[in-house]
């Protein structure tokens, strides 16, 4: 489809006629030779003397070329454009951070799989969280793993396949045997600060109690709340355990409530899957949609035609002049 960017330029089309009929004609004083027998000379030449005889008259070729050239130049000024089909672009409107505990206690095989068989806690988590990541098409997702230290395994990206692949490569103990939950939340806050997206969600999954963070989890959650980061906490360990093996549900609950989120406990893989399904329903993917039509300027076409017509007209007039001189 062809459109004009500045159609008001067509109002310039009658400008030459306005100039011709409104403005006075250009006049110049030129030298002339006075002949006492001018009338007899004119009669002998069979011409009728008239005023303005020295004004050159344009030929039909010149008039036609001038009209075409002016019309093409006005069309070029109007900005003709070829408009393409609408293109829809979507970009993420929410950042989702996944913080996964990979401390030594995640090696326990007391978690029941969907088939009811004992399985390693981390293996079950990777299956469920991997499915959750794949279903979040449209969100930007980042992955943090933590043990004694917290590390950014994947920065914010819309390449969900890469996030899932990096999640699959994590192993128990890669970040140390202990649980630095507060440091993981602090690292998440720092990572969120590089984002310009306002809707921010942190999903923390842990199976133990914080045992070595430089910042307490509650203080970290309070800072997260100040940064408009919502925290959902998920516990997958044993609430009745002892020492570092005990799931600190109270801390996880306090973290979630401080940061405006919720706490969930999963005793097996099926319950964990249900939790992530619930989160997916409560926090559906959010995207910003942009529509635009690609535009290609065609102003060079009428401009080029105008230049071509002008060149051909001058060439024809020059050839005619040469013929007359030869004759």
Protein Blocks (a to p, Z undefined) as FASTA:
>chain_A
ZZdfblmlmmmmmmmmmmmmmpccddddddddddfklmmmmmmnopacdehklpccddfk
lmmmmmmmmmmmmmmmnopadddddddddddfbdcdddddfbfklmpccbccfkopacdf
klmmmmmmmmmmmmmgoiacddddddfbccdfbdcdfblmlmmmmmmmpcehknojbdcf
klmmmmmmmmmmmpcbfbdcdddddfbdcfkbfbdfklmmmmmmmnopacddddfbdfkb
ghjllccfklmmmmmmmnopacdddfbfklmmmmmmmmmmmmgcddddddddddddfklm
mmmmmmmmmmmmmmmmmmmmmmmmmZZ
